[in-house]
């Protein structure tokens, strides 16, 4: 502490504080004696000024006040400053009283401490205000866009603070959901009215842009979107925490579907994942797909030494290579074209690069497509491909193997779902044979924006002018974002025990028709312009997906969004029979044979249910 105090006292940045402390000490005498200092107390003030300086310096140093940045001083800094002044005043009082200065006015101690706090805090606040005025973006400059902020006062306050660092925006008013807020001001911006007056307020002020300050998934966001999309207003939102890391990440952006559905951020065991992945080699199959590519991005952030990306699509793996080389220039990336249906190729790759972790995302996942004419392909890729990958992980001594599965494996009614359930059983069988590798499966539902999902389909239909086709007005699905799915796959892979099947908390189900309406509104259109047409359920498609994350079918884990599925233990020792059975099916288009084969190994499979 003495070393830090000595360094602080000789620092030029400490000079303003020392001057203000001395001023507060003398001003305390002056105020104590009614704006005049008697001659007999001048000597007392002179003798005790060094003590006051040293006492305050010690108190402020102990509270680390000298390390504060004046330009970015916050309420937390001011609270620490107050604690430092109180401690410094106590030290000064103790020393001066210990010297027994005759007739010393004791009220000076309290007055000087209060003045020191006012002077030091005022100086910092004034400096921050000055810096903000100097460096603030020119909101009123030509080309600046006027906007209204919609949200509670707390939400609007945060939005205003964020916009201070963004040029080109001028906040004209705040629209609050609470009527009693109307007429108040926040950071100099008036609360112009309630949400129901939004369109009129925007029209009266000639404003065409609205910033939604409410968090993702808030009902207020959805209300504003469904009520005023297509009315000529541009709806913006603040970026998420992940987006802040990207260039231009703090600038407002247009509202997206993920913002309206709303998913709480995933809490990852960053230390555990860094220990598992940092400095290691990780191999991802299906690396160029929607989930696989996001797994690659998430893995790269944890500092892997080498990332081996395997995918059968040449163009897709090329695109992934370009992206990762740009985003993670210091990471060693290996980009290979290969199919998980070729065990020799997969083994050669794994033998050469010796991955510590294998993430198996390669799969055929489109339900209707796998239901008509492609049944045997689902078995070859989803079942045999998984078997090959799992075996290779055990052969090369990988520490962990994670299968990306699906909620459609629960009481499956489709070939795709049944093939993924059989893939889970295959992983459990291999786990029993390879004790050195932890084998885990992770199930989750629909992923927003993934290839083959309804969102890209609906978006394309809207772009073409409609109609948007929905199979049934009551059909519901569970949705999560691609980053959330990838992060939870990694988290499950970290915490899982060999043979376990993890289920992700998918939140509340969403009606597909409601999803379609949101997308239409987000495009700036109305249902009158882009109609919704119902086409009927497709082969193998359920009206409702199984509810996975309940106490009857799952068990809790330490992570709030992960549960372990309770599944009936399958009979072990059937790998050879499964391989031979799939080979015997040949390359024909006989769907009934495939379904009979799946029913043999997946008792809960109900074709066309």
C-alpha positions as CSV (number, residue, x, y, z in Angstrom):
1,X,0.0,0.0,0.0
2,X,2.9,2.3,0.8
3,X,4.4,1.6,-2.6
4,X,1.2,2.4,-4.3
5,X,0.7,5.5,-2.2
6,X,4.2,6.8,-3.1
7,X,3.6,6.1,-6.8
8,X,0.2,7.8,-6.6
9,X,1.5,11.0,-4.9
10,X,4.2,11.5,-7.5
11,X,1.8,10.9,-10.4
12,X,0.6,14.0,-12.2
13,X,-2.9,12.6,-12.3
14,X,-3.1,12.9,-8.5
15,X,-2.4,16.7,-8.5
16,X,-6.0,17.8,-9.1
17,X,-7.2,15.6,-6.2
18,X,-4.5,16.9,-3.9
19,X,-5.4,20.5,-4.7
20,X,-9.1,19.9,-4.2
21,X,-8.5,18.1,-0.8
22,X,-6.4,21.1,0.3
23,X,-9.1,23.5,-0.8
24,X,-11.8,21.5,1.1
25,X,-9.6,21.6,4.3
26,X,-9.2,25.4,4.2
27,X,-12.8,25.9,3.1
28,X,-13.9,23.9,6.1
29,X,-12.1,26.4,8.4
30,X,-13.6,29.3,6.5
31,X,-17.2,27.9,6.8
32,X,-16.7,26.9,10.4
33,X,-16.0,30.6,11.3
34,X,-18.8,32.1,9.3
35,X,-16.9,32.9,6.1
36,X,-13.9,34.3,7.9
37,X,-10.8,32.7,9.4
38,X,-9.4,34.2,12.6
39,X,-5.7,34.8,12.7
40,X,-5.1,32.4,15.6
41,X,-6.5,29.4,13.5
42,X,-4.4,30.1,10.4
43,X,-1.4,28.4,12.0
44,X,-3.6,25.4,12.9
45,X,-4.8,25.1,9.3
46,X,-1.2,25.4,8.0
47,X,0.1,22.7,10.4
48,X,-2.7,20.2,9.8
49,X,-3.0,20.6,6.0
50,X,-0.2,18.0,5.3
51,X,-2.0,15.6,7.7
52,X,-5.3,16.1,5.9
53,X,-3.6,15.5,2.5
54,X,-1.8,12.4,3.7
55,X,-4.9,11.0,5.5
56,X,-7.2,11.5,2.5
57,X,-4.5,10.1,0.2
58,X,-4.3,6.9,2.3
59,X,-8.1,6.5,2.4
60,X,-8.5,7.0,-1.3
61,X,-5.6,4.8,-2.2
62,X,-7.0,2.0,0.0
63,X,-10.2,2.2,-2.0
64,X,-8.3,2.3,-5.4
65,X,-9.8,5.7,-6.2
66,X,-6.6,6.9,-8.1
67,X,-7.1,4.1,-10.6
68,X,-10.5,5.4,-11.7
69,X,-10.9,6.9,-15.2
70,X,-12.4,10.4,-14.9
71,X,-13.8,10.2,-18.4
72,X,-15.8,7.0,-17.7
73,X,-16.6,7.6,-14.0
74,X,-19.8,5.8,-13.0
75,X,-22.1,5.6,-9.9
76,X,-20.0,2.6,-8.7
77,X,-16.9,4.7,-8.9
78,X,-18.6,7.5,-7.0
79,X,-19.7,5.1,-4.2
80,X,-16.0,3.9,-4.0
81,X,-15.0,7.6,-3.8
82,X,-17.4,8.3,-1.0
83,X,-16.0,5.3,0.9
84,X,-12.4,6.5,0.3
85,X,-13.2,10.0,1.6
86,X,-14.9,8.6,4.7
87,X,-11.9,6.5,5.4
88,X,-9.5,9.4,4.7
89,X,-11.5,11.7,7.0
90,X,-11.4,9.1,9.8
91,X,-7.6,8.7,9.4
92,X,-7.2,12.5,9.4
93,X,-9.4,12.9,12.5
94,X,-7.4,10.2,14.4
95,X,-4.0,11.7,13.7
96,X,-5.0,15.3,14.4
97,X,-6.8,14.4,17.6
98,X,-3.8,12.3,18.6
99,X,-1.6,15.3,18.3
100,X,-3.9,17.1,20.8
101,X,-3.9,20.4,19.0
102,X,-5.2,22.9,21.5
103,X,-8.5,24.4,20.7
104,X,-8.8,22.7,17.3
105,X,-12.4,23.0,15.9
106,X,-13.6,19.4,15.6
107,X,-16.5,20.3,13.2
108,X,-13.8,21.0,10.6
109,X,-13.3,17.2,10.2
110,X,-16.9,16.6,9.1
111,X,-17.2,19.8,7.0
112,X,-13.9,19.1,5.2
113,X,-14.9,15.5,4.4
114,X,-18.2,16.6,3.0
115,X,-16.5,19.3,0.9
116,X,-13.8,16.9,-0.3
117,X,-16.5,14.5,-1.5
118,X,-18.4,17.3,-3.3
119,X,-15.3,18.7,-4.9
120,X,-13.8,15.4,-6.0
121,X,-17.1,14.0,-7.3
122,X,-18.0,17.3,-9.0
123,X,-14.7,17.4,-10.7
124,X,-15.1,13.9,-12.1
125,X,-18.7,14.5,-13.2
126,X,-17.7,17.8,-14.9
127,X,-14.8,16.1,-16.7
128,X,-17.0,13.3,-17.9
129,X,-19.7,15.7,-19.1
130,X,-17.0,17.8,-21.0
131,X,-15.6,14.7,-22.7
132,X,-19.0,13.5,-23.7
133,X,-19.8,16.9,-25.3
134,X,-16.4,16.9,-27.1
135,X,-16.6,13.3,-28.3
136,X,-20.3,12.8,-28.7
137,X,-21.5,11.8,-32.2
138,X,-23.1,14.7,-34.0
139,X,-26.7,13.6,-33.6
140,X,-28.1,16.7,-35.1
141,X,-25.7,16.7,-38.0
142,X,-27.1,16.5,-41.6
143,X,-28.1,13.0,-42.4
144,X,-28.9,12.0,-38.8
145,X,-32.1,9.9,-38.5
146,X,-34.8,10.8,-35.9
147,X,-36.2,7.9,-34.0
148,X,-38.6,7.0,-31.2
149,X,-37.6,4.6,-28.4
150,X,-40.3,2.2,-27.3
151,X,-39.8,0.6,-23.8
152,X,-40.0,1.2,-20.1
153,X,-38.0,4.0,-18.6
154,X,-35.3,1.5,-17.4
155,X,-35.1,0.0,-20.9
156,X,-35.0,3.4,-22.6
157,X,-32.3,4.6,-20.2
158,X,-30.0,1.7,-21.3
159,X,-30.9,2.3,-25.0
160,X,-30.0,6.0,-24.6
161,X,-26.6,5.2,-23.1
162,X,-25.9,2.8,-25.9
163,X,-26.8,5.3,-28.6
164,X,-24.4,7.8,-27.2
165,X,-21.6,5.9,-28.9
166,X,-23.4,5.6,-32.2
167,X,-23.4,8.4,-34.8
168,X,-26.3,9.2,-37.1
169,X,-29.2,8.9,-34.7
170,X,-31.2,11.6,-32.9
171,X,-33.7,10.4,-30.3
172,X,-36.8,12.6,-30.5
173,X,-38.9,10.9,-27.8
174,X,-39.7,7.9,-25.7
175,X,-42.9,5.9,-26.0
176,X,-43.6,4.0,-22.7
177,X,-46.1,1.2,-22.0
178,X,-46.9,2.9,-18.7
179,X,-49.3,5.8,-19.1
180,X,-48.1,7.5,-15.9
181,X,-44.7,8.1,-17.5
182,X,-46.0,10.5,-20.1
183,X,-44.7,14.0,-19.6
184,X,-41.5,12.9,-17.8
185,X,-38.0,13.3,-19.2
186,X,-35.1,10.9,-19.3
187,X,-31.6,12.1,-20.0
188,X,-33.2,15.2,-21.5
189,X,-35.5,13.2,-23.8
190,X,-39.3,13.6,-23.2
191,X,-41.7,10.7,-22.8
192,X,-44.1,11.6,-25.5
193,X,-46.9,9.2,-24.9
194,X,-48.1,5.6,-24.6
195,X,-47.6,2.7,-26.9
196,X,-51.1,2.9,-28.4
197,X,-50.2,6.4,-29.6
198,X,-47.0,5.3,-31.5
199,X,-48.3,5.7,-35.0
200,X,-49.7,9.2,-34.3
201,X,-46.5,10.3,-32.5
202,X,-44.4,9.2,-35.3
203,X,-46.6,10.9,-37.9
204,X,-46.8,14.2,-36.0
205,X,-43.0,14.3,-35.6
206,X,-42.2,13.1,-39.1
207,X,-40.4,10.1,-37.7
208,X,-40.1,6.9,-39.6
209,X,-37.9,4.8,-37.3
210,X,-38.7,3.1,-34.0
211,X,-36.2,1.5,-31.7
212,X,-37.6,-1.4,-29.6
213,X,-35.7,-1.3,-26.3
214,X,-37.5,-4.2,-24.7
215,X,-35.5,-7.4,-24.4
216,X,-35.8,-10.3,-26.8
217,X,-39.1,-12.2,-26.5
218,X,-40.8,-9.4,-24.6
219,X,-44.6,-9.1,-25.3
220,X,-44.1,-5.4,-26.0
221,X,-41.9,-6.2,-29.0
222,X,-44.4,-8.6,-30.4
223,X,-47.3,-6.2,-29.9
224,X,-45.5,-3.4,-31.7
225,X,-44.5,-5.7,-34.5
226,X,-47.9,-7.2,-35.1
227,X,-49.6,-3.8,-34.8
228,X,-47.4,-1.5,-36.8
229,X,-45.3,-3.6,-39.2
230,X,-46.3,-2.7,-42.7
231,X,-47.4,0.8,-41.6
232,X,-44.3,2.5,-43.0
233,X,-42.4,2.4,-39.7
234,X,-38.9,0.9,-39.7
235,X,-38.5,-1.2,-36.5
236,X,-35.0,-1.5,-35.0
237,X,-33.5,-3.2,-32.0
238,X,-30.3,-3.1,-30.1
239,X,-27.8,-5.9,-30.9
240,X,-27.4,-8.9,-28.6
241,X,-24.3,-9.4,-26.4
242,X,-22.6,-11.7,-29.0
243,X,-23.2,-9.2,-31.8
244,X,-21.4,-6.5,-29.8
245,X,-18.1,-8.4,-30.5
246,X,-18.5,-8.0,-34.3
247,X,-17.6,-4.8,-36.2
248,X,-20.3,-2.2,-35.9
249,X,-21.9,-4.4,-33.3
250,X,-23.4,-1.6,-31.1
251,X,-25.4,0.0,-34.0
252,X,-29.1,-0.6,-34.0
253,X,-30.3,-3.2,-36.5
254,X,-33.6,-4.4,-37.9
255,X,-35.8,-6.6,-35.8
256,X,-35.4,-10.3,-36.6
257,X,-37.5,-13.4,-35.8
258,X,-35.2,-14.5,-33.0
259,X,-35.8,-11.2,-31.2
260,X,-39.5,-11.8,-31.1
261,X,-39.5,-15.5,-30.1
262,X,-36.9,-14.7,-27.4
263,X,-34.6,-17.1,-25.8
264,X,-32.6,-16.4,-22.6
265,X,-28.8,-16.4,-23.2
266,X,-27.1,-19.8,-22.5
267,X,-24.9,-19.9,-19.5
268,X,-21.8,-21.8,-20.5
269,X,-19.1,-23.4,-18.2
270,X,-16.5,-21.3,-20.0
271,X,-13.7,-22.6,-17.8
272,X,-14.6,-26.2,-18.2
273,X,-15.0,-25.8,-22.0
274,X,-11.7,-24.0,-22.2
275,X,-10.1,-26.9,-20.3
276,X,-11.8,-29.5,-22.6
277,X,-11.2,-27.7,-26.0
278,X,-8.3,-25.2,-25.4
279,X,-5.1,-26.3,-27.2
280,X,-6.8,-29.5,-28.4
281,X,-7.7,-31.0,-31.8
282,X,-11.4,-31.1,-32.5
283,X,-13.0,-32.9,-35.4
284,X,-16.5,-31.9,-36.6
285,X,-18.5,-34.0,-39.1
286,X,-21.1,-32.3,-41.2
287,X,-19.0,-29.2,-40.4
288,X,-20.4,-27.1,-43.3
289,X,-24.1,-27.5,-42.3
290,X,-26.2,-25.1,-40.2
291,X,-25.4,-26.8,-36.9
292,X,-22.0,-28.0,-37.8
293,X,-20.7,-24.7,-38.9
294,X,-22.0,-23.0,-35.7
295,X,-20.3,-25.7,-33.7
296,X,-17.0,-24.8,-35.5
297,X,-17.4,-21.1,-34.7
298,X,-18.2,-21.9,-31.0
299,X,-15.3,-24.3,-30.7
300,X,-12.9,-21.9,-32.4
301,X,-13.7,-19.3,-29.7
302,X,-12.4,-21.6,-27.0
303,X,-8.9,-21.5,-28.4
304,X,-8.6,-25.0,-30.0
305,X,-5.1,-25.7,-31.5
306,X,-6.5,-27.4,-34.6
307,X,-10.1,-27.7,-36.0
308,X,-10.7,-30.5,-38.5
309,X,-13.8,-29.7,-40.5
310,X,-15.2,-32.7,-42.5
311,X,-18.2,-32.4,-44.9
312,X,-19.2,-34.1,-48.1
313,X,-20.1,-30.8,-49.9
314,X,-17.1,-29.3,-51.6
315,X,-18.6,-25.8,-52.0
316,X,-19.9,-25.7,-48.5
317,X,-16.6,-26.6,-46.9
318,X,-14.9,-24.0,-49.1
319,X,-17.2,-21.3,-47.8
320,X,-16.6,-22.4,-44.2
321,X,-12.9,-22.3,-44.8
322,X,-13.1,-18.7,-46.1
323,X,-15.2,-17.6,-43.1
324,X,-13.1,-19.3,-40.4
325,X,-9.7,-18.2,-41.9
326,X,-11.0,-14.6,-41.7
327,X,-12.5,-14.8,-38.3
328,X,-9.8,-16.9,-36.6
329,X,-6.6,-16.3,-38.5
330,X,-4.4,-17.8,-35.7
331,X,-6.3,-21.1,-35.6
332,X,-5.0,-24.1,-37.6
333,X,-7.9,-25.2,-39.6
334,X,-8.1,-28.4,-41.7
335,X,-10.9,-28.5,-44.3
336,X,-11.6,-31.9,-45.8
337,X,-14.3,-33.4,-48.1
338,X,-15.4,-36.8,-47.0
339,X,-18.5,-38.8,-46.3
340,X,-19.2,-40.5,-42.9
341,X,-20.5,-43.4,-44.9
342,X,-16.8,-44.2,-45.8
343,X,-15.2,-45.6,-42.7
344,X,-11.8,-46.0,-44.2
345,X,-11.6,-42.3,-45.2
346,X,-12.9,-41.2,-41.8
347,X,-10.4,-43.5,-39.9
348,X,-7.5,-42.2,-42.0
349,X,-8.4,-38.6,-41.2
350,X,-8.8,-39.2,-37.4
351,X,-5.6,-41.3,-37.3
352,X,-3.6,-38.5,-38.9
353,X,-5.0,-35.6,-36.7
354,X,-5.8,-37.5,-33.5
355,X,-8.8,-35.5,-32.3
356,X,-9.4,-35.2,-28.5
357,X,-13.1,-34.4,-29.2
358,X,-15.4,-35.5,-32.1
359,X,-18.7,-33.7,-32.8
360,X,-20.9,-35.7,-35.1
361,X,-23.4,-33.4,-36.9
362,X,-23.5,-35.1,-40.3
363,X,-27.0,-36.3,-41.0
364,X,-30.0,-36.4,-43.3
365,X,-32.7,-34.5,-41.4
366,X,-35.5,-33.5,-43.8
367,X,-38.6,-35.6,-42.7
368,X,-40.7,-35.7,-45.9
369,X,-37.7,-36.2,-48.2
370,X,-36.5,-39.2,-46.2
371,X,-40.1,-40.6,-46.1
372,X,-40.4,-41.1,-49.9
373,X,-37.8,-43.0,-51.9
374,X,-34.8,-42.0,-49.7
375,X,-35.5,-44.3,-46.7
376,X,-32.4,-46.4,-47.1
377,X,-30.3,-43.3,-47.5
378,X,-31.4,-42.1,-44.0
379,X,-30.2,-45.4,-42.6
380,X,-26.9,-45.3,-44.4
381,X,-26.1,-41.8,-43.3
382,X,-27.8,-41.4,-40.0
383,X,-27.2,-44.9,-38.6
384,X,-24.1,-46.3,-40.4
385,X,-22.5,-42.9,-40.6
386,X,-22.9,-42.5,-36.8
387,X,-21.6,-46.0,-36.2
388,X,-18.5,-45.3,-38.3
389,X,-17.8,-42.0,-36.6
390,X,-18.3,-43.4,-33.1
391,X,-16.0,-46.4,-33.8
392,X,-13.3,-44.1,-35.2
393,X,-13.5,-42.0,-32.1
394,X,-12.9,-45.1,-29.9
395,X,-10.2,-46.4,-32.2
396,X,-8.1,-43.2,-32.1
397,X,-8.7,-42.6,-28.3
398,X,-10.7,-39.4,-28.5
399,X,-11.7,-38.2,-25.0
400,X,-15.3,-37.3,-26.0
401,X,-17.7,-38.1,-28.8
402,X,-21.0,-36.1,-29.2
403,X,-23.8,-37.1,-31.4
404,X,-26.2,-34.3,-32.5
405,X,-29.6,-35.9,-32.4
406,X,-33.2,-34.7,-32.6
407,X,-36.5,-34.6,-30.6
408,X,-38.0,-36.5,-33.5
409,X,-36.3,-39.6,-32.1
410,X,-38.8,-39.6,-29.3
411,X,-41.7,-42.0,-30.2
412,X,-40.8,-41.5,-33.9
413,X,-43.4,-41.6,-36.6
414,X,-41.0,-40.9,-39.5
415,X,-38.0,-42.8,-41.0
416,X,-35.8,-39.8,-40.2
417,X,-36.8,-39.8,-36.5
418,X,-36.5,-43.6,-36.2
419,X,-33.1,-43.5,-37.9
420,X,-31.8,-41.0,-35.4
421,X,-33.2,-43.1,-32.5
422,X,-31.3,-46.0,-33.8
423,X,-28.2,-43.9,-34.1
424,X,-28.5,-43.1,-30.4
425,X,-28.7,-46.8,-29.7
426,X,-25.6,-47.4,-31.9
427,X,-23.7,-44.8,-29.9
428,X,-24.7,-46.4,-26.6
429,X,-23.5,-49.8,-28.0
430,X,-20.1,-48.4,-29.0
431,X,-19.9,-46.7,-25.6
432,X,-20.1,-50.1,-23.9
433,X,-17.2,-51.3,-26.0
434,X,-14.9,-48.3,-25.7
435,X,-14.5,-47.3,-22.1
436,X,-11.7,-44.7,-22.7
437,X,-14.1,-42.4,-24.7
438,X,-17.1,-40.6,-23.3
439,X,-20.0,-41.0,-25.8
440,X,-22.9,-38.6,-25.4
441,X,-26.0,-37.8,-27.5
442,X,-27.8,-34.5,-27.5
443,X,-31.4,-34.1,-28.7
444,X,-33.0,-30.7,-29.6
445,X,-35.9,-29.5,-31.7
446,X,-36.2,-27.2,-34.6
447,X,-33.4,-24.6,-35.1
448,X,-34.3,-21.2,-36.5
449,X,-32.7,-20.6,-39.9
450,X,-31.2,-24.0,-40.3
451,X,-31.1,-25.5,-43.8
452,X,-34.4,-27.2,-44.6
453,X,-36.3,-25.5,-41.8
454,X,-39.5,-23.5,-42.2
455,X,-38.0,-20.1,-41.8
456,X,-35.9,-20.0,-45.0
457,X,-38.9,-21.6,-46.8
458,X,-41.3,-19.0,-45.5
459,X,-38.9,-16.2,-46.3
460,X,-38.5,-17.3,-49.9
461,X,-42.3,-17.6,-50.3
462,X,-42.7,-14.1,-48.9
463,X,-40.0,-12.7,-51.2
464,X,-41.9,-14.2,-54.2
465,X,-45.1,-12.6,-53.1
466,X,-46.7,-15.6,-51.4
467,X,-48.7,-17.5,-50.4
468,X,-47.0,-18.9,-47.3
469,X,-47.8,-22.6,-47.0
470,X,-48.5,-24.0,-43.5
471,X,-49.4,-27.7,-43.2
472,X,-52.0,-27.3,-40.4
473,X,-53.4,-24.3,-38.4
474,X,-52.7,-26.0,-35.1
475,X,-49.3,-27.5,-35.8
476,X,-46.7,-26.4,-33.2
477,X,-43.0,-26.8,-32.9
478,X,-40.2,-26.0,-30.4
479,X,-37.6,-23.6,-31.7
480,X,-34.2,-22.4,-30.6
481,X,-31.5,-20.3,-32.3
482,X,-28.5,-21.9,-34.0
483,X,-25.9,-20.4,-31.6
484,X,-28.0,-21.6,-28.6
485,X,-28.2,-25.2,-30.0
486,X,-24.4,-25.3,-30.7
487,X,-23.5,-24.0,-27.2
488,X,-25.7,-26.5,-25.5
489,X,-24.3,-29.3,-27.5
490,X,-20.8,-28.3,-26.3
491,X,-22.1,-28.0,-22.7
492,X,-23.7,-31.4,-22.8
493,X,-20.5,-32.9,-24.3
494,X,-18.5,-31.4,-21.4
495,X,-20.7,-32.6,-18.5
496,X,-22.2,-35.9,-19.9
497,X,-21.3,-39.4,-18.8
498,X,-20.8,-42.1,-21.4
499,X,-24.0,-43.5,-22.9
500,X,-26.2,-40.6,-21.7
501,X,-28.8,-38.9,-24.0
502,X,-29.3,-35.2,-23.2
503,X,-32.4,-33.2,-23.9
504,X,-32.4,-29.4,-24.3
505,X,-34.9,-27.2,-22.7
506,X,-36.8,-25.8,-25.8
507,X,-39.0,-23.4,-23.9
508,X,-42.5,-22.9,-25.0
509,X,-43.8,-24.3,-28.3
510,X,-44.7,-21.9,-31.1
511,X,-47.5,-22.2,-33.6
512,X,-46.1,-22.4,-37.1
513,X,-49.0,-20.2,-38.3
514,X,-48.0,-17.6,-35.8
515,X,-44.4,-17.9,-36.9
516,X,-45.5,-17.3,-40.5
517,X,-47.5,-14.2,-39.5
518,X,-44.4,-12.8,-37.7
519,X,-42.2,-13.3,-40.7
520,X,-44.8,-11.6,-43.0
521,X,-45.0,-8.7,-40.6
522,X,-41.2,-8.5,-40.4
523,X,-41.1,-8.2,-44.2
524,X,-43.2,-5.1,-43.9
525,X,-46.3,-6.8,-45.4
526,X,-49.7,-7.8,-44.1
527,X,-51.6,-11.1,-44.3
528,X,-53.9,-9.4,-46.8
529,X,-50.8,-9.0,-49.1
530,X,-49.2,-12.3,-48.3
531,X,-51.9,-14.9,-47.5
532,X,-51.3,-18.1,-45.5
533,X,-52.5,-21.3,-47.1
534,X,-52.9,-24.6,-45.2
535,X,-51.8,-27.7,-47.2
536,X,-52.3,-30.6,-44.8
537,X,-49.8,-32.7,-42.8
538,X,-47.0,-34.3,-44.8
539,X,-46.0,-38.0,-44.5
540,X,-44.3,-38.7,-41.2
541,X,-45.2,-35.3,-39.8
542,X,-46.7,-34.9,-36.3
543,X,-49.1,-32.2,-35.2
544,X,-47.4,-31.9,-31.9
545,X,-43.8,-32.8,-31.0
546,X,-43.3,-34.7,-27.8
547,X,-42.7,-32.6,-24.7
548,X,-39.2,-33.6,-23.8
549,X,-38.1,-31.6,-20.8
550,X,-40.6,-32.8,-18.1
551,X,-40.0,-34.8,-15.0
552,X,-41.6,-38.0,-16.4
553,X,-39.3,-38.4,-19.3
554,X,-36.1,-36.7,-18.1
555,X,-34.0,-36.1,-15.1
556,X,-32.4,-32.7,-14.1
557,X,-28.7,-31.8,-14.4
558,X,-26.7,-29.0,-12.8
559,X,-27.4,-27.0,-16.0
560,X,-30.9,-25.4,-16.1
561,X,-31.3,-26.0,-19.9
562,X,-30.0,-29.6,-20.0
563,X,-31.8,-32.7,-18.8
564,X,-30.9,-36.4,-19.2
565,X,-33.5,-38.5,-21.1
566,X,-35.0,-41.5,-19.4
567,X,-34.8,-44.1,-22.2
568,X,-35.4,-47.8,-22.0
569,X,-32.1,-49.6,-22.2
570,X,-31.6,-51.2,-25.5
571,X,-30.3,-54.7,-26.0
572,X,-26.6,-54.6,-26.6
573,X,-24.6,-56.7,-29.0
574,X,-26.7,-55.9,-32.1
575,X,-24.2,-53.8,-34.1
576,X,-23.3,-56.6,-36.5
577,X,-26.9,-57.4,-37.0
578,X,-27.7,-53.7,-37.7
579,X,-24.8,-53.4,-40.2
580,X,-25.8,-56.5,-42.0
581,X,-29.4,-55.6,-42.1
582,X,-28.8,-52.2,-43.7
583,X,-26.4,-53.8,-46.2
584,X,-29.1,-56.4,-47.1
585,X,-31.5,-53.6,-47.9
586,X,-29.4,-52.7,-50.9
587,X,-30.0,-49.6,-52.9
588,X,-33.6,-50.1,-53.9
589,X,-36.5,-47.8,-53.2
590,X,-38.5,-50.3,-51.0
591,X,-39.8,-48.1,-48.2
592,X,-41.8,-50.9,-46.5
593,X,-38.6,-53.0,-46.0
594,X,-36.8,-50.1,-44.4
595,X,-39.8,-49.5,-42.1
596,X,-39.9,-53.2,-41.1
597,X,-36.2,-53.1,-40.4
598,X,-36.6,-50.0,-38.2
599,X,-39.6,-51.4,-36.3
600,X,-37.4,-54.4,-35.4
601,X,-34.8,-52.3,-33.7
602,X,-36.9,-49.3,-32.6
603,X,-40.0,-50.8,-30.9
604,X,-41.5,-47.3,-30.2
605,X,-41.5,-46.5,-34.0
606,X,-45.0,-46.0,-35.3
607,X,-44.8,-45.4,-39.1
608,X,-47.1,-42.7,-40.3
609,X,-48.4,-41.9,-36.8
